[in-house]
Amino acid sequence: MSMNLAPLWALIPGRPGVPLAKVGGFPEPTGLLNWPVCAQCGEPQQFLFQLPHTPGKLDLSPFGSVHVFQCQNPETVCFRWDADSGANATVAVRPGAPRVEGAPSKRVPQAEWPLNFAPAQEDTAALSVDVNEATDAQLEALDRALDAAPESKVGGVPGWLNGDAAPMCCEEPMRFVAQLSAMPFGLEFGDAGRGYLFRCTQACEQPFRFLTQGA
């Protein structure tokens, strides 16, 4: 069977890593970062991961980096998996003097993992099938493509665990940027879930969104 293989970059843990690409630890912004709070409970959110503008691999311009946070307040049931709930946050940082403003989370930071970008490929046609209209053969091809594609990546198409949930912004579907698997990083994305980062196609005030799905 022919496959539509698209180039992309797998995100893999390892040193020395791409500068400023990492999971966990404390954010290292390329300019001013305002620490976000949960819109549902008001607590400072937990820093999850960050990705830098990397020419030839990840175009975030005019931003120098994007930082993803998530509410992890154990005393509330905030909808941290939802792109529009305000219980997670994506902070796009413009290049400048690096500094962090606002109260950080009081919780123990996630373990820090440097990230590398490794060339990879995936079957975009199989991964893009509409599961509600797919034939049995297409669903089988989707399962094979999900198994073969990188679980954490920059570029390509989302490897959805529970069906297409791409967010909308400015009345248009947002563009897929990156995907991060909960494991081996120990992130709380449901049962061995994945997080998905998207960007608005317009120059809006909130250019990035994040959501998660559990397996």
N, C-alpha and C positions, 0 to 999 in steps of 0.2 A: 504494500500500500504506500502511495506517495505521501509525503508529509511536507507541510509548509513550515520549514525550520527558520526561526528568526533568531538573530544574534542578540545576546543580552549579557548581563554580568551577574554571576552568582555571588552572593554575600557569604563569605566564609570566615569563621573566627580564626585568628592567628596573628602572630607578630612578624614584622613590625606593624603591619596593617597600613591602610591608607590614612594619611594624617587627618585627624578629627572625625574619622568614621568609627563609631563604636556603639556598643550596647552597654548600658549601666554606668556606674560610677557617678560623677558629677558632670553636668553639661560644660562643654568647652566651646562657647560661641565665637563666631567670627566678628562680632560686634556687640551691640546692646541686646541682652535677652531679659525680658520681663517674665519672672517665674509665674506660671498660671495657677489659678485656683479653680476648684470644681464649681461649676455653676449650680450644681444641685445641693451640695452640702457646705460649700464655702471653705473647704480644707485645701491647703496647697497640694498640688498633684505630684505624683512620683515621676521622676525622669526615667524614661525607658531607653531611648536610643537617639542618635543623631547621624545625619548624613551631610557631607560637605559638597559644595559645587565642585565637580571634578571634570574639567574639560575632556571631551571625548568619551566620557562614560556617563556622567550625570549632570545635566544642565539645570541648574536651579536659578540662573541669572534672572533678575538683578540681585538675588540673595546669595550670601556666602555659605549659608548652612540652614538646615531645617531640623528642629528638635521636637521630639514627640514625648508627650506626658500622658499620664492616666491616673484617675482617682483610684486610690487603694485604701480608702477609709473603711475599716472593718465594722464600723458601727452603723453604716448606712448601706442602702442597696441602690447605689447610683448606677445609671445605665452607661457604664464605661465602654461598652462594646459599640455604642451607637455614634455615628459620625456627627449627629446634630444635637446630642443631648447636653453637651457642655461638660461631660464627665471625662472627656479626654481632650487634649489640646495639641495643636501643631503650631509651633512658633517659628516663623521664618525670620532669619536675622540678616540684616544688610551688613556688608563689610564696614568695619570701623574699629574703634578701640574696644577690645573684648572686655565685657563686664556683665555681671548678673545682678539684677535688681529685683527686690521682692523677697518675701520669706520662703525659703525652700521647705520641702517636706521634712518633717521630723523623723520620718521612718528610715530604717536602715537602707542605704542605697542598694540597687541591684548590683550583683557582681559585675565587674567591668570586663568586657571582651572587645579587644581591637578587631576591626573588620578589614578583610581584603576583598578586592574585586577580582574575580576569576572569570575568564571567558567561558560562556556556556551557550546552549541553544535549547529551544523547546518547540513543540508542535503547536503553533498558534491557532491553526484551523481547528484542531481537535479540542483545544482548551477554550475556544470561543463559542462552542456549540450551545444553543438554547436547550437546556435540559428538559423544558416543558414540551418541546416539539421534536426532540431528538429520537432517532430510531435506536433500536437495540444495538446495532453496529456502531452508531455514533457514541452511544453511552460507553460501550466497551473501549472505543478509541480514546474517549475522555479519561477513563480510568488509567489506561496505559500512559497517556500523556502526563497526567498528574503524578504518576509514580516516577516518570523519567525526568520531569522538569525540576529545577532547583526549588527547594522549599523557601529559601530566602534569596531575594534577587532584586536587581535594579533593571527596569525595562521589561520588555515582553508584555504578557497579558496576565491578569490575575488568575491564580489557581484557586478558585473558590471551593470552599468546603461545604457550603450550604446554599449554593446558588448565587447568581449574579445580584450584588447589592451595591453597585457603583453609585456613589452619591451624585446629586445634581447641584449645580451652582450656576447662577446667572442664566437660569432656564436652559442649561445645556449639561450633558453628562460630563463629569470631570475626567481628566486624563490620568491614567494609571502611572504611578511613579516607581513604587517599590513595594516589596512584600517581605515580611519577616516572620519566620516560624518561632513559636514559643520555645521550642527546644533546639539546641541544648542550653539556651540562655536562661531558662527558668522563668520566663515571662508568664503572666497570668492572662492568657487569651482563651480561657475555657479549657476543655480537655484536649491537650496537644493541638491547640489552635494556631491561627495565623493572624497577623495584623497587616492591613493594607493601607498604603499611603497614596493619596490622589491630589492632583493639582487642578485648579480652575483654569479654563482656557482663556479667561478674560483677566484683566488687571483689577481684581477686586480686593476688598479690604482683608478678606480671610482666604488667602490663595490656596492653602492646603487643608485637607481633611484626613481623618484617620478613623478606621473601624476595625473590628476584629470578628472572627468567626471561630467557634469551637468545632472540633472534629466530631 
